[in-house]
């Protein structure tokens, strides 16, 4: 599975907006080359909403355990429900203990190295084992934020 495969899944979803900051854009340099997935039917980047999924292509400060600065490494991060988190990771988000987790493992669903307790899972370089699951997780996250936005109504 490639970054473009995941971007294709996200872009095919109704109301999905994929923000992909590029060099020279108004977004911080650290975000250049990464991708942020939002539900935004009006095509505008939401100002007070976190993305439902992200693809990062480098280490961020305080988030080096996935070793994304090595060539060809990247990670997708997806918000999941508490139940889905426990199903995928084998324990509730509040009980994650990183002592027994290799956060650099590839093609494996892992608790997010920084935001696990907020319900994010991560996959470094999705491959044969996780490609279908990653696509499903992106779709599930999109459906949840779309349903939440539609319940809230226009702002």
C-alpha positions as CSV (number, residue, x, y, z in Angstrom):
1,X,0.0,0.0,0.0
2,X,1.3,3.4,-0.9
3,X,0.6,6.9,0.3
4,X,-1.2,7.5,-3.0
5,X,-3.4,4.5,-2.4
6,X,-4.6,5.9,1.0
7,X,-5.0,9.4,-0.5
8,X,-7.2,7.8,-3.2
9,X,-9.4,6.2,-0.6
10,X,-9.8,9.4,1.4
11,X,-10.4,11.5,-1.7
12,X,-13.2,9.2,-2.8
13,X,-15.2,9.8,0.3
14,X,-18.1,12.3,0.3
15,X,-17.1,15.6,1.7
16,X,-13.5,14.5,2.4
17,X,-10.8,17.2,2.3
18,X,-7.2,16.1,2.2
19,X,-4.8,19.0,3.1
20,X,-1.3,18.3,1.7
21,X,0.9,21.3,2.6
22,X,3.7,21.9,0.2
23,X,7.0,23.8,0.4
24,X,6.4,27.5,0.3
25,X,2.7,27.2,1.4
26,X,1.3,29.1,4.3
27,X,1.5,26.0,6.5
28,X,4.4,25.3,8.9
29,X,7.5,23.8,7.2
30,X,7.3,20.8,9.5
31,X,3.9,19.8,7.9
32,X,5.2,20.0,4.3
33,X,4.9,16.7,2.6
34,X,2.4,15.3,5.1
35,X,-1.4,14.8,4.7
36,X,-4.3,15.7,6.9
37,X,-7.8,14.2,6.4
38,X,-10.9,16.2,7.3
39,X,-14.6,16.0,6.7
40,X,-15.4,19.3,5.1
41,X,-18.1,19.4,2.4
42,X,-17.5,23.1,1.8
43,X,-13.8,22.4,0.9
44,X,-12.5,24.7,3.6
45,X,-10.0,23.5,6.2
46,X,-11.9,23.3,9.5
47,X,-10.4,25.6,12.1
48,X,-11.4,23.9,15.4
49,X,-11.5,20.3,14.4
50,X,-8.7,17.8,14.4
51,X,-8.2,15.6,11.3
52,X,-9.7,12.2,11.4
53,X,-6.5,10.7,9.9
54,X,-3.0,11.9,9.0
55,X,-0.1,10.6,7.0
56,X,3.3,11.8,8.4
57,X,6.5,11.3,6.5
58,X,9.0,12.4,9.1
59,X,9.6,12.6,12.8
60,X,7.9,15.3,14.8
61,X,9.3,16.7,18.0
62,X,8.6,14.2,20.8
63,X,7.5,11.6,18.2
64,X,10.6,9.9,17.1
65,X,9.9,6.3,18.1
66,X,8.6,5.3,14.7
67,X,11.9,6.2,13.1
68,X,10.2,8.1,10.2
69,X,13.4,10.0,9.3
70,X,14.8,6.9,7.6
71,X,14.3,6.8,3.8
72,X,11.0,5.3,2.7
73,X,9.3,5.3,6.1
74,X,6.0,6.9,6.8
75,X,3.0,6.4,9.1
76,X,-0.7,6.7,8.9
77,X,-2.6,7.7,12.0
78,X,-6.3,7.2,12.4
79,X,-8.9,8.1,15.1
80,X,-10.9,5.0,16.1
81,X,-13.5,4.4,18.7
82,X,-12.6,3.0,22.2
83,X,-14.0,-0.3,21.3
84,X,-12.1,-0.5,18.0
85,X,-8.9,0.6,19.7
86,X,-9.1,-2.2,22.2
87,X,-9.9,-4.7,19.4
88,X,-6.9,-3.6,17.3
89,X,-4.3,-3.0,20.0
90,X,-5.4,-5.6,22.5
91,X,-6.0,-3.3,25.4
92,X,-7.9,0.0,26.1
93,X,-6.3,3.2,25.1
94,X,-6.0,4.2,28.8
95,X,-4.1,1.1,29.6
96,X,-1.4,1.3,26.8
97,X,2.0,0.4,28.1
98,X,4.7,1.2,25.5
99,X,7.3,-0.9,27.2
100,X,6.3,-3.9,25.2
101,X,5.5,-2.2,21.9
102,X,7.9,-1.7,19.0
103,X,6.6,1.6,17.7
104,X,8.9,1.2,14.6
105,X,7.4,-2.1,13.5
106,X,6.0,-2.0,10.0
107,X,2.7,-3.3,8.6
108,X,1.3,-3.6,12.1
109,X,-1.5,-1.7,13.9
110,X,0.1,0.0,16.9
111,X,-1.1,2.5,19.4
112,X,-0.1,6.0,18.3
113,X,3.2,6.9,20.0
114,X,1.9,10.2,21.3
115,X,-1.9,10.2,21.0
116,X,-2.9,6.6,21.8
117,X,-4.8,7.8,24.9
118,X,-6.9,10.0,22.6
119,X,-7.9,7.0,20.5
120,X,-5.4,7.1,17.6
121,X,-3.8,4.0,16.1
122,X,-0.9,4.0,13.7
123,X,0.6,1.9,11.0
124,X,4.1,2.4,9.8
125,X,4.4,1.5,6.1
126,X,1.2,-0.4,5.7
127,X,1.7,-3.6,3.6
128,X,0.2,-6.9,2.8
129,X,-1.1,-7.6,6.3
130,X,-2.7,-4.2,6.9
131,X,-3.6,-2.6,3.6
132,X,-7.3,-3.6,3.6
133,X,-7.6,-2.8,7.3
134,X,-6.1,0.7,6.9
135,X,-8.5,1.5,4.1
136,X,-11.4,0.3,6.3
137,X,-10.2,2.4,9.3
138,X,-10.0,5.6,7.1
139,X,-13.6,4.9,5.9
140,X,-14.8,4.2,9.4
141,X,-13.2,7.4,10.8
142,X,-14.7,9.4,7.9
143,X,-18.2,8.0,8.5
144,X,-18.0,8.9,12.2
145,X,-17.0,12.5,11.7
146,X,-19.5,12.9,8.9
147,X,-22.3,11.5,11.1
148,X,-21.2,13.8,14.0
149,X,-21.2,16.9,11.7
150,X,-24.6,16.0,10.2
151,X,-26.1,15.6,13.7
152,X,-24.7,19.0,14.7
153,X,-26.1,20.7,11.7
154,X,-24.8,23.9,10.0
155,X,-22.8,26.3,12.1
